Amino acid sequence: MASKEPSEKSGRLKQIRLAYQQTKKADPWVGLIVAAWGLGVFAVLLAIGFWWGHPIYLGILGALVGLLAAAFIFGRRAEKSVLGQMEGQPGAALAVMQSLKRGWVVTPTVAITRQQDVVHRAVGRPGIILVGEGQPGRVTRLLADEKKRMSRLVASTVVHTIIVGNDEGQVPLLKLQRHIMKLTPTMAKPEVAVVNDRLRAVGDLMKNMPVPKGPMPKGARMPRGPRG
């Protein structure tokens, strides 16, 4: 056990160092900004300590709070850097959705076009969230079709549609998680579970549908069931 703990610590340090190196490539000032926040918080609390007559106590507290502040700022800038590098790449929206906090069930690629425009689905207390990425015109139609299908399956559930992008009416990748988390809750937790069970049951039925053997007739389309 003793030999395992140092290796775990060295592994974490290696991950932090690698994350810093990756972030610095896209954000050259990250080191100075993080250090400025950490030292700034420490200096403020130390100054309060001298004024209050307890410099040692506030100095120790300032060092701890300064480290927390530096870690928080680094985490935010590292996340922003990673998302910035992912922006415009297929699957970037899904990666953001899968980082949503507990209480969400994310299903990738519930609808897709031949040009690889896709719609992903998340279900949480605000309802059903359909997120599309790809060419806006095609994605708009894909989202509309999927929203109609969701409304037929769970008519009483609110369905939100989002197109990821930087044009008017779209949500930038960097703001996607925050945008989803700000949506107003419309369901209690037990209702979320019921909706997920309903969608999962329909998905299983679609998976188990018999597929005819041989070439598909011209004009025929595969059923677009959820693949979650």
C-alpha positions, 0 to 999 in steps of 0.5 A: 500500500505504501508503494502505491500511494507515491505512484498515485501522487506522481500520476496526478502530478503528471496529469496536472503537468500535462494539462498545464502544457496543453492549456499553455499552448492555447493560453500562453498567459495561463501561468501568470494569471493563475499565479496572480490570482493565488498570490492576490488572494494570499496578499489580501488575507495577509493584509487583513491579518495585519490589520486585525492583529492575526497575521500568522492565522490569516497568512495560513488561511490566505495560502490555503484559499489562494491555492484553491483560487488558483486551482479553480481559475486553472480548471476554468481556463483549462476547460475553456482551452480544451473546448476551444480546440474542440470547437467545430469538430464532430462530437464536440457537443456530445463531449460537453453534454456528457460532462453535465452534472448528476441528474442528466441522462445523455444519449448520443446520436439519436438522429443523423444525416448522410452528411454526418449532421447529428442530434444528441439527447439529454433528459433532465429536470428541464425536460428533453434537450435535443442538441444538434451539430452540423450544417444549420439548415439540415440540423434545423430539419433534423431537430424538428423531426426529432422534436415531433417524435419526442412529442408523440412519445412523451407528449407532456414533456417540454422539449428544447432544441439547441443548435451548436454554433456561433451564428445568431440563434445558436449556442456557442460550444463554450456556453453550451453546458451553462445554457443547458444548466440554466434551463428552468426545471419542469419535472420532478426527479421521479418524472425524469426517471419515468421519461427515461424509462419510456424513451429507453423502452422505445429504443429497445423496441427499435433495436429489436425490430426485424430487419429484412435481409437482402438489398434495401428497396430504392427510396426505403429508409431505415427507422431512426430510433434512438441509439442510446 
